[in-house]
Amino acid sequence: MSFKSGSFSSAAPRLASATASLITGSLCGVHLYWAAGGRAGLSAALPQTKAGQPAFMPSSALTLLVAAGLGAMSGAALLARSSNGTQLRWPLRFIAAVFLLRAVGDGRSVGLTRQPSDMQFARLDARFYTPLCMVLAALYAVLGLHRFRKDD
């Protein structure tokens, strides 16, 4: 990789586009699996009550809606570098804000503001889910704030 003037600055958004699309596309696939009735990993992905039961059980329709949103996010990340990418700047910024809000949490069961707990979801949220949301917020922010040129 050459480090001529601007080469790194154009490589970072390309990497952000590919990485964000890959991650959200993969998450879309997991949600499609759950919407189709799959159960592997589902209990680890849902906040739990103090009794260890899921705090809620999303319907297949709601899970499919989340999958559709993640699929759209994945597509937006890929299209950010296209000729219509400038039209996606605000949607990409909105996606970044959504992931940032998820990372911050609700003050109870998810994110940086969650209450301390030794439940499986809380441990996974602290180690993986919240950091992943922060990474996705940063990736989508890069895409939403970068001014792509034809040579990007």
SEDREN-844891 format. One record per residue (C-alpha): residue number from 1; residue in one letter; z, y, x negated. Coordinates in steps of 0.1 Angstrom, whole numbers. Example, Ala and Ser with C-alpha at 12.3 -4.5 7.8 and 13.67 -1.06 7.14 Angstrom:
# residues 2
<kolza resi="1" resn="A" Z="78" Y="-45" X="-123"/>
<kolza resi="2" resn="S" Z="71" Y="-11" X="-137"/>
This chain:
# residues 152
<kolza resi="1" resn="M" Z="0" Y="0" X="0"/>
<kolza resi="2" resn="S" Z="-10" Y="33" X="-14"/>
<kolza resi="3" resn="F" Z="15" Y="62" X="-12"/>
<kolza resi="4" resn="K" Z="-11" Y="90" X="-12"/>
<kolza resi="5" resn="S" Z="-2" Y="121" X="8"/>
<kolza resi="6" resn="G" Z="5" Y="110" X="44"/>
<kolza resi="7" resn="S" Z="0" Y="73" X="39"/>
<kolza resi="8" resn="F" Z="36" Y="65" X="45"/>
<kolza resi="9" resn="S" Z="39" Y="89" X="74"/>
<kolza resi="10" resn="S" Z="10" Y="71" X="91"/>
<kolza resi="11" resn="A" Z="23" Y="36" X="83"/>
<kolza resi="12" resn="A" Z="57" Y="42" X="99"/>
<kolza resi="13" resn="P" Z="44" Y="49" X="135"/>
<kolza resi="14" resn="R" Z="20" Y="19" X="132"/>
<kolza resi="15" resn="L" Z="50" Y="-3" X="122"/>
<kolza resi="16" resn="A" Z="71" Y="12" X="150"/>
<kolza resi="17" resn="S" Z="43" Y="5" X="175"/>
<kolza resi="18" resn="A" Z="39" Y="-31" X="165"/>
<kolza resi="19" resn="T" Z="76" Y="-38" X="162"/>
<kolza resi="20" resn="A" Z="85" Y="-22" X="195"/>
<kolza resi="21" resn="S" Z="57" Y="-40" X="213"/>
<kolza resi="22" resn="L" Z="66" Y="-73" X="198"/>
<kolza resi="23" resn="I" Z="103" Y="-70" X="207"/>
<kolza resi="24" resn="T" Z="99" Y="-57" X="242"/>
<kolza resi="25" resn="G" Z="70" Y="-82" X="248"/>
<kolza resi="26" resn="S" Z="93" Y="-111" X="237"/>
<kolza resi="27" resn="L" Z="121" Y="-98" X="260"/>
<kolza resi="28" resn="C" Z="95" Y="-96" X="288"/>
<kolza resi="29" resn="G" Z="88" Y="-133" X="282"/>
<kolza resi="30" resn="V" Z="124" Y="-143" X="284"/>
<kolza resi="31" resn="H" Z="129" Y="-124" X="316"/>
<kolza resi="32" resn="L" Z="98" Y="-141" X="331"/>
<kolza resi="33" resn="Y" Z="113" Y="-175" X="321"/>
<kolza resi="34" resn="W" Z="146" Y="-165" X="339"/>
<kolza resi="35" resn="A" Z="127" Y="-152" X="370"/>
<kolza resi="36" resn="A" Z="108" Y="-185" X="372"/>
<kolza resi="37" resn="G" Z="142" Y="-204" X="374"/>
<kolza resi="38" resn="G" Z="150" Y="-210" X="337"/>
<kolza resi="39" resn="R" Z="187" Y="-209" X="329"/>
<kolza resi="40" resn="A" Z="189" Y="-213" X="291"/>
<kolza resi="41" resn="G" Z="206" Y="-183" X="276"/>
<kolza resi="42" resn="L" Z="212" Y="-166" X="310"/>
<kolza resi="43" resn="S" Z="249" Y="-169" X="310"/>
<kolza resi="44" resn="A" Z="251" Y="-153" X="275"/>
<kolza resi="45" resn="A" Z="230" Y="-123" X="287"/>
<kolza resi="46" resn="L" Z="252" Y="-114" X="317"/>
<kolza resi="47" resn="P" Z="285" Y="-94" X="315"/>
<kolza resi="48" resn="Q" Z="314" Y="-115" X="325"/>
<kolza resi="49" resn="T" Z="346" Y="-110" X="345"/>
<kolza resi="50" resn="K" Z="380" Y="-117" X="330"/>
<kolza resi="51" resn="A" Z="378" Y="-151" X="346"/>
<kolza resi="52" resn="G" Z="347" Y="-158" X="325"/>
<kolza resi="53" resn="Q" Z="323" Y="-157" X="355"/>
<kolza resi="54" resn="P" Z="291" Y="-136" X="355"/>
<kolza resi="55" resn="A" Z="299" Y="-101" X="368"/>
<kolza resi="56" resn="F" Z="267" Y="-103" X="388"/>
<kolza resi="57" resn="M" Z="238" Y="-127" X="393"/>
<kolza resi="58" resn="P" Z="204" Y="-109" X="394"/>
<kolza resi="59" resn="S" Z="179" Y="-122" X="419"/>
<kolza resi="60" resn="S" Z="145" Y="-135" X="407"/>
<kolza resi="61" resn="A" Z="128" Y="-104" X="421"/>
<kolza resi="62" resn="L" Z="151" Y="-81" X="402"/>
<kolza resi="63" resn="T" Z="146" Y="-102" X="370"/>
<kolza resi="64" resn="L" Z="108" Y="-100" X="376"/>
<kolza resi="65" resn="L" Z="110" Y="-63" X="380"/>
<kolza resi="66" resn="V" Z="129" Y="-60" X="346"/>
<kolza resi="67" resn="A" Z="102" Y="-82" X="331"/>
<kolza resi="68" resn="A" Z="75" Y="-60" X="344"/>
<kolza resi="69" resn="G" Z="92" Y="-29" X="330"/>
<kolza resi="70" resn="L" Z="96" Y="-45" X="296"/>
<kolza resi="71" resn="G" Z="59" Y="-56" X="297"/>
<kolza resi="72" resn="A" Z="49" Y="-20" X="305"/>
<kolza resi="73" resn="M" Z="71" Y="-7" X="277"/>
<kolza resi="74" resn="S" Z="54" Y="-32" X="253"/>
<kolza resi="75" resn="G" Z="19" Y="-20" X="264"/>
<kolza resi="76" resn="A" Z="29" Y="16" X="261"/>
<kolza resi="77" resn="A" Z="40" Y="10" X="225"/>
<kolza resi="78" resn="L" Z="6" Y="-5" X="217"/>
<kolza resi="79" resn="L" Z="-13" Y="22" X="235"/>
<kolza resi="80" resn="A" Z="7" Y="50" X="217"/>
<kolza resi="81" resn="R" Z="-19" Y="49" X="189"/>
<kolza resi="82" resn="S" Z="-49" Y="49" X="212"/>
<kolza resi="83" resn="S" Z="-70" Y="79" X="222"/>
<kolza resi="84" resn="N" Z="-48" Y="83" X="252"/>
<kolza resi="85" resn="G" Z="-16" Y="81" X="232"/>
<kolza resi="86" resn="T" Z="-8" Y="118" X="237"/>
<kolza resi="87" resn="Q" Z="-5" Y="111" X="275"/>
<kolza resi="88" resn="L" Z="22" Y="86" X="267"/>
<kolza resi="89" resn="R" Z="45" Y="109" X="247"/>
<kolza resi="90" resn="W" Z="68" Y="117" X="276"/>
<kolza resi="91" resn="P" Z="69" Y="81" X="289"/>
<kolza resi="92" resn="L" Z="77" Y="69" X="254"/>
<kolza resi="93" resn="R" Z="105" Y="95" X="251"/>
<kolza resi="94" resn="F" Z="118" Y="83" X="285"/>
<kolza resi="95" resn="I" Z="118" Y="47" X="272"/>
<kolza resi="96" resn="A" Z="137" Y="58" X="241"/>
<kolza resi="97" resn="A" Z="163" Y="75" X="263"/>
<kolza resi="98" resn="V" Z="167" Y="44" X="285"/>
<kolza resi="99" resn="F" Z="174" Y="22" X="254"/>
<kolza resi="100" resn="L" Z="198" Y="49" X="240"/>
<kolza resi="101" resn="L" Z="217" Y="50" X="273"/>
<kolza resi="102" resn="R" Z="219" Y="12" X="273"/>
<kolza resi="103" resn="A" Z="233" Y="13" X="238"/>
<kolza resi="104" resn="V" Z="259" Y="39" X="247"/>
<kolza resi="105" resn="G" Z="269" Y="18" X="277"/>
<kolza resi="106" resn="D" Z="288" Y="22" X="309"/>
<kolza resi="107" resn="G" Z="323" Y="25" X="296"/>
<kolza resi="108" resn="R" Z="333" Y="-9" X="310"/>
<kolza resi="109" resn="S" Z="312" Y="-39" X="301"/>
<kolza resi="110" resn="V" Z="282" Y="-30" X="280"/>
<kolza resi="111" resn="G" Z="273" Y="-9" X="250"/>
<kolza resi="112" resn="L" Z="293" Y="11" X="225"/>
<kolza resi="113" resn="T" Z="317" Y="23" X="252"/>
<kolza resi="114" resn="R" Z="325" Y="-11" X="266"/>
<kolza resi="115" resn="Q" Z="361" Y="-22" X="269"/>
<kolza resi="116" resn="P" Z="373" Y="-46" X="242"/>
<kolza resi="117" resn="S" Z="369" Y="-82" X="253"/>
<kolza resi="118" resn="D" Z="367" Y="-116" X="237"/>
<kolza resi="119" resn="M" Z="342" Y="-129" X="262"/>
<kolza resi="120" resn="Q" Z="309" Y="-144" X="250"/>
<kolza resi="121" resn="F" Z="287" Y="-116" X="264"/>
<kolza resi="122" resn="A" Z="310" Y="-89" X="248"/>
<kolza resi="123" resn="R" Z="307" Y="-105" X="214"/>
<kolza resi="124" resn="L" Z="269" Y="-109" X="217"/>
<kolza resi="125" resn="D" Z="266" Y="-73" X="230"/>
<kolza resi="126" resn="A" Z="285" Y="-60" X="200"/>
<kolza resi="127" resn="R" Z="266" Y="-80" X="175"/>
<kolza resi="128" resn="F" Z="231" Y="-81" X="189"/>
<kolza resi="129" resn="Y" Z="223" Y="-65" X="222"/>
<kolza resi="130" resn="T" Z="236" Y="-30" X="216"/>
<kolza resi="131" resn="P" Z="222" Y="-28" X="180"/>
<kolza resi="132" resn="L" Z="189" Y="-40" X="193"/>
<kolza resi="133" resn="C" Z="189" Y="-13" X="220"/>
<kolza resi="134" resn="M" Z="196" Y="13" X="193"/>
<kolza resi="135" resn="V" Z="167" Y="0" X="172"/>
<kolza resi="136" resn="L" Z="144" Y="1" X="202"/>
<kolza resi="137" resn="A" Z="155" Y="36" X="211"/>
<kolza resi="138" resn="A" Z="147" Y="47" X="175"/>
<kolza resi="139" resn="L" Z="113" Y="29" X="175"/>
<kolza resi="140" resn="Y" Z="103" Y="44" X="209"/>
<kolza resi="141" resn="A" Z="115" Y="78" X="198"/>
<kolza resi="142" resn="V" Z="93" Y="76" X="167"/>
<kolza resi="143" resn="L" Z="63" Y="68" X="190"/>
<kolza resi="144" resn="G" Z="72" Y="96" X="215"/>
<kolza resi="145" resn="L" Z="77" Y="122" X="188"/>
<kolza resi="146" resn="H" Z="49" Y="114" X="164"/>
<kolza resi="147" resn="R" Z="16" Y="133" X="167"/>
<kolza resi="148" resn="F" Z="-10" Y="106" X="162"/>
<kolza resi="149" resn="R" Z="-43" Y="116" X="146"/>
<kolza resi="150" resn="K" Z="-76" Y="97" X="147"/>
<kolza resi="151" resn="D" Z="-70" Y="83" X="112"/>
<kolza resi="152" resn="D" Z="-35" Y="68" X="122"/>
